[in-house]
Amino acid sequence: MKKSDAAALLLLGALWGASFLFMRMGANQFGGMALAGMRAIGAAICSIPLLNSRERLAELRTHWRSVLIVGIANSALPFILFSYAAQSLPAGLSAIFDAIAPLLVAASGWLWLGERLDLPRASGLLIGLAGVVWLIGGSLGFGHGDSSVGWAMAACVGANLCYTFGAHYSHRRLQVVTPMTVAIGSQFAAALLLLPFTVWLWPAKAPTAQAWFAMFGLAAACTSLAYVLFYRLMARIGSTRSMAVLYLIPVFGVLWGALFLGETVTVAMAGGCVVILLGVALTTGMLRFGANAAVSLDQVEKA
């Protein structure tokens, strides 16, 4: 891998990890729904120049229904759920939960779609599940009995379930559509769907400048720019090598939360993160014992 590609990979991990920092900074002032809506709307506006292509417009006209469904599953609902969770959970903890999406994709493919699951991948699923249980069990005391913490963690899991559905659906319905078109179209679909709810649930008290900065960073850098960087990186180094970003997101999420918000890294967070990432490494084929197949990252789009 060239140094420029390695730098791009690090930047992508830093951007997607920073999304949890920005959501934590802006969610309490905007509210979960308004922040999610502004994120989608801002990302769609930033993506307008990328629509200057007849091929992409033709693809969107032909496959708009499927792109709409992917926009709901991979953008609109996860944006809402993670923004809701950010009102109660530290940025680092939400970022660690985001790492379970590949585990859910592999598990659902095995349970409902009859996909092959060899011994290394099965071991990875069990290890990853153990990490999730460890993380949840060790983090329930974070809110000192506040039930909102439990609901916030459930929202993080729900967001990853949405990613799982979106991954399987796009793999079966949108294989003939270029990934960049799907990414751009899904942002526009999410923006249109969330616009009325954003207006309806706009906060009565005006958000501060810091919250607006977080929102702009979330929309422009962590969503629009990150998607462009992701697909260009995929084209240069392939999906298997790009998969390394899965391991960078929780690391940067925890790092940014500690540096800028003074969040404490607990034993439960550190241990759960390590165990989950070990499970992901086995499940996706990044850590191989034999000829186990890898789960392609283009099946697991991040928000």
VENWO-V931253 format. One record per pair of residues at least 12 apart in sequence whose C-alpha atoms are under 6 Angstrom apart, sorted by the first residue. I is the first residue (numbers start at 1). J is the second residue. Records with the same first field share a line. If there is no record, write none. Layout:
I=J / J
This chain:
13=245 / 248 / 249
14=252
15=222
16=222 / 249
17=249 / 252 / 253
18=253
19=218 / 222
20=91
21=91 / 257
22=214 / 218
23=83 / 86
24=86 / 91
26=211 / 214
27=83 / 87
28=87
29=207
30=203
32=80 / 83 / 84
33=80
34=198 / 202
36=79 / 80
37=194 / 198
39=219
40=187 / 190 / 191
41=191
42=219
43=219 / 220 / 224
44=187 / 188
56=181
67=186
68=189
70=166
71=186 / 189 / 190
73=162 / 166
74=163 / 166
76=190
78=159
81=155 / 159
82=156
85=152
88=149
91=257
92=253 / 254 / 257
95=250 / 253
96=250 / 273
101=160
103=125
105=164
120=282
121=282 / 283
124=279 / 282 / 283
125=279
127=279
128=276 / 279
131=272 / 275 / 276
134=272
135=268 / 269 / 272
138=268
167=299 / 300
239=296 / 297
243=297
